[in-house]
Amino acid sequence: MASTLDVNGRAYNVNATPDTPLLWVLRDELGLTGTKYGCGIAACGACTVLVDGQAVRSCQLPVSAIGQAKVTTIEGLGGAHPLQQAWVKHDVPQCGYCQSGQIMGAVALLSQTPKPDDAAISAAMDGHICRCGAYQRIRAAIKEAAGLPAVTVTAPAPAVPAPKA
């Protein structure tokens, strides 16, 4: 089925079956590989993109459900978004696999709640799994991007073993 998608402000002609998940259209047809495949069941958040400003899991969203909606991927943020800058400042990236989905979820949060409290951040980021465990740094980066006081999280100094007697 041929259709036109508005992705990152650009019209793309795609040829996919109606039930093809948006994730695979973005990655395989459009070459936008910043959106990641994680679990395939919309539980981990790695595939999160914005559809008309709302965070959605693209691995389970059929391309036919997009219609005339505007899709924004991590590439559409251009690398200079305040959240991306805060992510780097707070050393959030470790393996980096979940980062695009995490950032897109946070972008949706800040567009709806510009000054979120901890409860709002927790609710919005619930279901975004980070195997590296950077959750405190993610929270700090979101607060920083929102212009709220952010506690910078630093790793503890490694323990120095006592000299052997």
C-alpha positions as CSV (number, residue, x, y, z in Angstrom):
1,M,0.0,0.0,0.0
2,A,1.5,3.3,-1.0
3,S,1.0,6.2,1.3
4,T,2.6,9.5,2.3
5,L,3.9,10.1,5.8
6,D,4.9,13.4,7.4
7,V,8.1,12.5,9.3
8,N,10.3,15.2,10.8
9,G,8.5,17.9,8.7
10,R,9.2,16.1,5.4
11,A,6.7,14.1,3.3
12,Y,7.8,10.6,2.5
13,N,6.2,8.2,0.0
14,V,6.2,4.7,1.6
15,N,5.1,1.4,0.3
16,A,4.2,-0.8,3.2
17,T,1.3,-3.1,4.1
18,P,-1.2,-1.4,6.4
19,D,-0.2,-3.6,9.4
20,T,3.5,-2.9,9.1
21,P,4.7,-1.3,12.4
22,L,5.7,2.3,12.0
23,L,9.1,1.3,13.6
24,W,10.0,-0.8,10.5
25,V,8.9,1.8,8.1
26,L,11.0,4.4,9.8
27,R,14.1,2.2,10.0
28,D,13.9,0.1,6.8
29,E,12.2,2.3,4.3
30,L,13.2,5.8,5.5
31,G,16.6,4.9,7.0
32,L,15.9,6.7,10.3
33,T,17.6,4.2,12.5
34,G,17.7,6.4,15.7
35,T,14.4,4.8,16.7
36,K,15.4,1.4,18.2
37,Y,13.8,-2.0,18.3
38,G,13.7,-3.2,21.9
39,C,11.1,-5.7,23.1
40,G,8.7,-5.7,20.2
41,I,5.7,-5.6,22.5
42,A,5.6,-1.8,23.4
43,A,6.9,-2.4,26.9
44,C,10.4,-1.1,27.0
45,G,10.1,2.3,25.3
46,A,13.2,2.1,23.0
47,C,10.9,2.6,20.0
48,T,9.2,5.8,21.2
49,V,8.5,8.5,18.7
50,L,6.1,11.4,18.7
51,V,2.9,11.3,16.8
52,D,1.3,14.7,16.8
53,G,3.3,15.5,19.8
54,Q,2.2,12.4,21.8
55,A,4.8,9.8,22.8
56,V,3.9,6.4,21.2
57,R,5.6,3.1,20.9
58,S,6.2,2.6,17.2
59,C,6.9,-1.2,17.4
60,Q,3.2,-1.9,17.8
61,L,1.6,1.0,15.9
62,P,0.5,0.0,12.4
63,V,1.6,2.5,9.7
64,S,-2.1,2.7,8.6
65,A,-3.0,4.3,11.9
66,I,-0.8,7.3,11.2
67,G,-3.0,8.9,8.5
68,Q,-2.2,12.6,8.3
69,A,-0.5,12.8,11.7
70,K,3.0,14.3,12.0
71,V,5.7,11.9,13.2
72,T,8.8,13.1,14.9
73,T,11.8,10.9,15.5
74,I,15.0,11.5,17.4
75,E,16.6,12.7,14.1
76,G,13.9,15.4,13.9
77,L,15.2,17.0,17.1
78,G,18.4,17.9,15.2
79,G,20.9,17.2,18.0
80,A,20.6,20.7,19.6
81,H,17.3,20.2,21.6
82,P,17.7,21.3,25.2
83,L,16.9,17.7,26.4
84,Q,19.7,16.3,24.2
85,Q,22.1,18.9,25.6
86,A,21.0,18.1,29.2
87,W,21.4,14.4,28.5
88,V,25.0,14.9,27.7
89,K,25.7,17.4,30.5
90,H,24.3,14.8,33.1
91,D,26.2,11.9,31.5
92,V,23.0,10.0,30.8
93,P,24.3,8.0,27.8
94,Q,26.0,4.8,28.7
95,C,25.2,2.0,26.2
96,G,22.9,4.5,24.5
97,Y,20.3,2.0,23.2
98,C,17.3,3.3,25.1
99,Q,18.3,7.0,24.8
100,S,16.3,8.0,21.8
101,G,13.1,6.6,23.2
102,Q,13.8,8.1,26.6
103,I,14.5,11.5,25.1
104,M,11.3,11.4,22.9
105,G,9.2,10.5,26.0
106,A,10.8,13.4,27.9
107,V,10.1,15.8,25.0
108,A,6.4,14.8,25.1
109,L,6.4,15.3,28.8
110,L,7.9,18.8,28.7
111,S,5.6,19.9,25.8
112,Q,2.6,19.0,28.0
113,T,4.1,19.9,31.4
114,P,6.8,22.4,31.1
115,K,7.8,22.3,34.8
116,P,7.1,18.7,35.9
117,D,7.5,17.6,39.5
118,D,9.1,14.2,40.3
119,A,5.7,12.5,40.2
120,A,5.0,13.8,36.7
121,I,8.5,12.7,35.5
122,S,8.1,9.3,37.0
123,A,4.7,8.8,35.4
124,A,5.8,10.0,32.0
125,M,9.0,7.9,32.1
126,D,7.4,4.8,33.5
127,G,7.9,1.9,31.1
128,H,11.1,3.4,29.6
129,I,13.6,0.7,30.6
130,C,17.3,1.5,30.9
131,R,19.4,-1.5,31.6
132,C,22.3,0.7,32.5
133,G,20.2,2.2,35.4
134,A,20.7,5.8,34.6
135,Y,17.3,6.8,36.0
136,Q,18.6,9.4,38.5
137,R,20.6,11.1,35.7
138,I,17.6,11.0,33.4
139,R,15.5,12.7,36.0
140,A,18.3,15.4,36.5
141,A,18.5,15.9,32.7
142,I,14.7,16.4,32.4
143,K,14.7,18.9,35.3
144,E,17.7,20.7,33.7
145,A,15.9,21.0,30.4
146,A,12.8,22.3,32.2
147,G,14.8,25.0,33.9
148,L,14.3,23.4,37.3
149,P,17.0,22.8,39.9
150,A,18.7,19.5,38.9
151,V,20.8,17.5,41.3
152,T,23.9,16.4,39.4
153,V,24.5,12.7,40.0
154,T,28.1,11.6,40.0
155,A,29.4,8.1,40.4
156,P,31.0,7.3,43.7
157,A,34.8,7.1,43.8
158,P,35.9,3.5,43.5
159,A,36.9,1.9,46.8
160,V,40.6,1.6,47.4
161,P,41.5,-1.7,48.9
162,A,43.4,-1.6,52.2
163,P,47.1,-2.5,51.9
164,K,47.9,-6.0,52.8
165,A,49.8,-6.4,56.1
